Amino acid sequence: MGEPFGELKIDRSLRQKLLDLCHGQTILLVGDTGAGKSTLINSFFSMITGKYQQIAEARFGHQTVTKTLGKYVCQRADGVALTFVDTCGFIVSRVPEVVPDGGKVNFGVLLDALLSGTIRPETDLHRIIESLRKQNRAETPEEEERLREEAVRLLEAAKVKNEKRLEPNTVIVVVDAMFLPPKNYLKAVDEAVMKFSKKVCVVATREDLLRRKKDKGEKQKSKLNKVVKNGFSSPLLITKEPLLMSNYVPMADSQSEKDTEIDDQDYPLWKQELLVSTFEKLLQKP
């Protein structure tokens, strides 16, 4: 666990409620770069510990820090744990397909591997995704073939051998509330979760920014609700509308780099209540 940056005033009853929700689940987070996947994890651990934690490396400015498949475990005193699996940002519409031996290796195959738990923790996912993206810029058939073979080799090397699979129970699609996710991206996730019978939910970050924008924020929320509702047909969709989350540290419209100095007001009670409410819906017992 990362070093805490400062103390936070956490409501004890809300903290206990959050701890009580941990009952052995594994959650996979997917989404675009900068959507707030790592921030969601940090928000959870910050509330549990009462200290501002950055255990999952988050984005600063326009630079994503998460590049590997991260595993973060919150274990209660009785041994029951909740595990988060964090991924680097990738969107289906930006990842081309690779076709080795007549079989497609693309976003869908990568997502299948994540849902089945066959990719090892600490795998360099960023390198795999970049090898797929580079095919769009290949100038010759020979270069394209070389990049295709590299992607296949990296995916094969990333598979678990004798280790225990890190198979999730629930998939969280993390989106920035101020942007609408591509429809084909949601469709790909929908198909994958139905294939593997996983619960799924969309969490929209930066709810505090929606509040500040008032009428414009309400219109954006309505658009986002419609996109999510139409994007999934899985019977295991937890809620048809995205769950909202507000960051423990206020974020500017530009998502520019912020100072890491924390004060008690950076995590007011309403943000804590919103976080707990979100996880209450996410971590419903089967």
C-alpha positions as CSV (number, residue, x, y, z in Angstrom):
1,M,0.0,0.0,0.0
2,G,1.3,3.4,-0.9
3,E,2.4,6.0,1.6
4,P,-0.5,8.2,2.8
5,F,-0.3,11.9,1.9
6,G,-2.6,13.2,4.7
7,E,-5.3,12.5,7.2
8,L,-9.0,12.5,6.3
9,K,-12.0,12.9,8.5
10,I,-14.0,9.8,7.8
11,D,-17.4,9.0,9.2
12,R,-16.9,5.8,11.3
13,S,-20.3,4.3,10.5
14,L,-19.8,4.8,6.8
15,R,-16.3,3.3,7.0
16,Q,-17.7,0.2,8.8
17,K,-20.5,-0.1,6.2
18,L,-17.9,-0.1,3.5
19,L,-15.9,-2.8,5.3
20,D,-19.0,-4.9,5.8
21,L,-19.5,-4.9,2.0
22,C,-16.2,-6.8,1.4
23,H,-17.2,-10.4,1.0
24,G,-14.6,-12.2,-1.2
25,Q,-15.4,-10.6,-4.5
26,T,-12.9,-9.7,-7.3
27,I,-13.6,-6.6,-9.3
28,L,-12.1,-5.9,-12.7
29,L,-12.0,-2.2,-13.8
30,V,-11.8,-1.3,-17.5
31,G,-12.1,2.1,-19.2
32,D,-10.3,4.7,-21.2
33,T,-7.2,6.5,-20.1
34,G,-7.9,9.0,-17.4
35,A,-11.5,7.8,-16.8
36,G,-10.8,7.3,-13.1
37,K,-10.2,3.6,-12.6
38,S,-7.2,4.0,-10.3
39,T,-8.9,7.0,-8.6
40,L,-11.8,4.7,-7.7
41,I,-9.5,2.3,-6.0
42,N,-7.7,5.1,-4.2
43,S,-11.0,6.5,-3.0
44,F,-12.0,3.2,-1.5
45,F,-8.7,2.6,0.3
46,S,-8.6,6.2,1.5
47,M,-12.0,5.9,3.2
48,I,-11.1,2.5,4.7
49,T,-7.8,3.8,6.2
50,G,-8.8,7.4,6.9
51,K,-5.7,8.6,5.1
52,Y,-5.3,9.9,1.6
53,Q,-3.9,6.8,-0.2
54,Q,-2.5,6.5,-3.6
55,I,-1.9,2.8,-3.8
56,A,-2.9,2.6,-7.5
57,E,-0.9,5.1,-9.5
58,A,-3.3,7.6,-11.0
59,R,-3.1,9.9,-14.0
60,F,-1.5,13.3,-13.7
61,G,-2.2,15.9,-16.5
62,H,-2.3,14.1,-19.8
63,Q,0.0,11.2,-18.8
64,T,-1.4,7.9,-17.7
65,V,0.7,6.1,-15.1
66,T,-1.1,2.7,-14.9
67,K,0.6,0.5,-17.4
68,T,0.5,-3.0,-15.9
69,L,-2.3,-5.3,-14.6
70,G,-2.6,-4.2,-11.0
71,K,-3.9,-6.3,-8.1
72,Y,-5.1,-4.5,-4.9
73,V,-6.5,-6.3,-1.9
74,C,-8.5,-5.0,1.0
75,Q,-8.6,-7.7,3.7
76,R,-10.7,-7.5,6.8
77,A,-9.6,-8.6,10.3
78,D,-11.6,-11.9,9.8
79,G,-9.6,-12.6,6.6
80,V,-12.4,-11.8,4.1
81,A,-11.0,-9.8,1.2
82,L,-12.1,-7.6,-1.6
83,T,-9.8,-7.6,-4.6
84,F,-9.5,-4.9,-7.3
85,V,-7.9,-5.6,-10.7
86,D,-6.8,-2.4,-12.3
87,T,-6.0,-2.1,-16.0
88,C,-4.4,0.6,-18.2
89,G,-6.7,2.6,-20.4
90,F,-7.9,1.1,-23.7
91,I,-11.0,1.6,-25.8
92,V,-12.3,-0.9,-28.4
93,S,-12.6,1.7,-31.2
94,R,-8.9,2.5,-30.9
95,V,-7.5,-1.1,-30.9
96,P,-7.3,-2.9,-34.2
97,E,-7.5,-6.6,-34.6
98,V,-4.7,-9.1,-35.1
99,V,-5.4,-12.3,-36.9
100,P,-3.0,-15.1,-36.1
101,D,-3.7,-18.6,-37.6
102,G,-7.2,-17.5,-38.6
103,G,-8.2,-16.4,-35.1
104,K,-8.7,-12.8,-34.1
105,V,-6.6,-11.3,-31.4
106,N,-8.1,-7.9,-30.6
107,F,-9.8,-5.9,-27.9
108,G,-12.4,-8.7,-27.5
109,V,-9.8,-11.4,-27.0
110,L,-7.8,-9.2,-24.6
111,L,-11.1,-8.6,-22.6
112,D,-11.9,-12.3,-22.7
113,A,-8.5,-13.0,-21.2
114,L,-9.1,-10.5,-18.4
115,L,-12.5,-11.8,-17.6
116,S,-11.3,-15.4,-17.5
117,G,-8.4,-14.4,-15.2
118,T,-5.8,-15.9,-17.5
119,I,-3.5,-12.8,-17.5
120,R,-0.9,-12.6,-14.8
121,P,-0.8,-9.6,-12.4
122,E,1.9,-7.1,-13.2
123,T,1.7,-7.9,-16.9
124,D,2.6,-5.0,-19.1
125,L,-0.8,-4.5,-20.7
126,H,0.3,-1.1,-22.1
127,R,2.9,-2.8,-24.3
128,I,0.4,-5.3,-25.6
129,I,-2.1,-2.6,-26.5
130,E,0.5,-0.4,-28.1
131,S,1.6,-3.4,-30.3
132,L,-2.0,-3.7,-31.5
133,R,-2.4,0.0,-32.1
134,K,0.9,0.3,-34.1
135,Q,-0.6,-1.9,-36.8
136,N,-2.8,1.0,-37.9
137,R,0.5,2.8,-38.8
138,A,2.3,0.0,-40.4
139,E,3.7,1.1,-43.8
140,T,4.5,-2.3,-45.3
141,P,2.9,-5.8,-45.1
142,E,6.2,-7.0,-43.6
143,E,5.9,-4.5,-40.7
144,E,2.3,-5.3,-40.2
145,E,3.1,-9.0,-40.0
146,R,5.9,-8.4,-37.5
147,L,3.6,-6.3,-35.2
148,R,1.0,-9.1,-35.5
149,E,3.4,-11.7,-34.4
150,E,4.6,-9.5,-31.5
151,A,1.1,-9.0,-30.2
152,V,0.4,-12.8,-30.3
153,R,3.7,-13.5,-28.6
154,L,3.0,-10.9,-25.8
155,L,-0.5,-12.2,-25.2
156,E,0.8,-15.8,-25.0
157,A,3.6,-14.8,-22.6
158,A,1.1,-13.0,-20.3
159,K,-0.9,-16.1,-19.6
160,V,-0.9,-17.6,-16.1
161,K,1.0,-20.9,-15.8
162,N,0.7,-22.5,-12.4
163,E,-0.5,-19.4,-10.6
164,K,-4.1,-19.0,-9.4
165,R,-6.3,-17.3,-11.9
166,L,-7.4,-13.7,-11.0
167,E,-10.9,-14.2,-12.3
168,P,-13.4,-11.3,-11.5
169,N,-16.9,-11.7,-10.3
170,T,-17.9,-8.2,-11.4
171,V,-16.7,-5.8,-14.2
172,I,-16.8,-2.1,-13.6
173,V,-16.7,0.1,-16.8
174,V,-15.3,3.4,-15.5
175,V,-16.2,6.4,-17.6
176,D,-15.7,10.2,-17.2
177,A,-19.1,11.6,-16.6
178,M,-18.3,14.5,-18.9
179,F,-17.8,12.3,-22.0
180,L,-20.0,9.7,-23.6
181,P,-18.4,6.2,-24.1
182,P,-18.3,4.8,-27.6
183,K,-21.3,2.5,-28.3
184,N,-19.1,-0.2,-29.8
185,Y,-17.0,-0.2,-26.7
186,L,-20.1,-0.9,-24.5
187,K,-21.3,-3.5,-26.9
188,A,-17.9,-5.3,-26.7
189,V,-18.0,-5.3,-22.9
190,D,-21.7,-6.4,-23.0
191,E,-20.9,-9.4,-25.2
192,A,-17.9,-10.4,-23.0
193,V,-19.7,-10.3,-19.7
194,M,-22.6,-12.3,-21.1
195,K,-20.1,-14.9,-22.5
196,F,-18.5,-15.3,-19.1
197,S,-21.7,-14.7,-17.0
198,K,-20.2,-11.7,-15.1
199,K,-22.0,-9.0,-13.3
200,V,-21.4,-5.6,-14.9
201,C,-21.9,-1.9,-14.0
202,V,-20.9,1.5,-15.3
203,V,-19.4,4.0,-12.8
204,A,-19.2,7.6,-13.9
205,T,-16.6,9.7,-12.2
206,R,-16.4,13.5,-11.6
207,E,-20.0,13.7,-10.3
208,D,-18.9,16.9,-8.5
209,L,-18.3,18.5,-11.9
210,L,-21.7,17.6,-13.1
211,R,-23.1,19.3,-10.0
212,R,-21.1,22.5,-10.6
213,K,-22.4,22.7,-14.2
214,K,-26.0,22.6,-13.0
215,D,-28.4,22.5,-16.0
216,K,-25.6,21.5,-18.4
217,G,-24.6,18.8,-16.0
218,E,-28.2,17.5,-15.8
219,K,-28.3,17.3,-19.6
220,Q,-25.0,15.5,-19.7
221,K,-26.2,13.0,-17.1
222,S,-29.4,12.3,-19.1
223,K,-27.3,11.7,-22.2
224,L,-25.0,9.4,-20.3
225,N,-27.9,7.4,-18.8
226,K,-29.4,6.9,-22.3
227,V,-26.1,5.6,-23.8
228,V,-25.5,3.2,-20.9
229,K,-29.1,1.9,-20.9
230,N,-29.0,1.3,-24.7
231,G,-25.5,-0.1,-24.5
232,F,-26.2,-3.3,-22.5
233,S,-28.5,-6.2,-22.9
234,S,-26.9,-8.4,-20.3
235,P,-29.3,-9.7,-17.6
236,L,-26.5,-9.3,-15.1
237,L,-26.3,-5.5,-15.5
238,I,-26.4,-4.3,-11.9
239,T,-28.2,-1.0,-12.7
240,K,-29.4,0.5,-16.0
241,E,-28.1,3.9,-15.1
242,P,-24.4,4.6,-14.3
243,L,-23.5,4.8,-10.7
244,L,-21.9,8.2,-9.8
245,M,-18.7,8.8,-7.9
246,S,-17.0,12.0,-6.8
247,N,-13.2,12.1,-6.4
248,Y,-11.8,12.5,-2.9
249,V,-9.7,15.4,-4.2
250,P,-11.5,18.1,-6.2
251,M,-10.7,18.0,-9.9
252,A,-10.5,20.9,-12.3
253,D,-12.4,20.9,-15.6
254,S,-9.1,20.4,-17.5
255,Q,-8.0,17.4,-15.3
256,S,-4.7,19.3,-14.9
257,E,-2.2,18.3,-12.3
258,K,-3.2,19.1,-8.8
259,D,-1.1,19.7,-5.7
260,T,-1.1,16.6,-3.4
261,E,-1.6,18.7,-0.2
262,I,-4.8,17.4,1.4
263,D,-7.1,19.0,4.0
264,D,-10.2,17.6,5.8
265,Q,-12.6,19.5,3.5
266,D,-11.4,17.6,0.5
267,Y,-13.5,14.6,1.5
268,P,-16.8,16.0,2.8
269,L,-19.5,13.8,4.2
270,W,-21.6,13.9,1.0
271,K,-18.7,12.4,-1.0
272,Q,-18.3,9.7,1.5
273,E,-22.0,8.9,1.4
274,L,-21.9,8.8,-2.4
275,L,-19.0,6.4,-2.4
276,V,-20.6,4.0,0.0
277,S,-23.9,4.2,-1.9
278,T,-22.1,3.3,-5.1
279,F,-20.3,0.3,-3.5
280,E,-23.5,-0.9,-1.8
281,K,-25.0,-1.4,-5.3
282,L,-21.8,-2.8,-6.8
283,L,-21.1,-5.3,-4.0
284,Q,-24.6,-6.8,-3.6
285,K,-24.3,-10.3,-2.3
286,P,-25.3,-12.9,-5.0
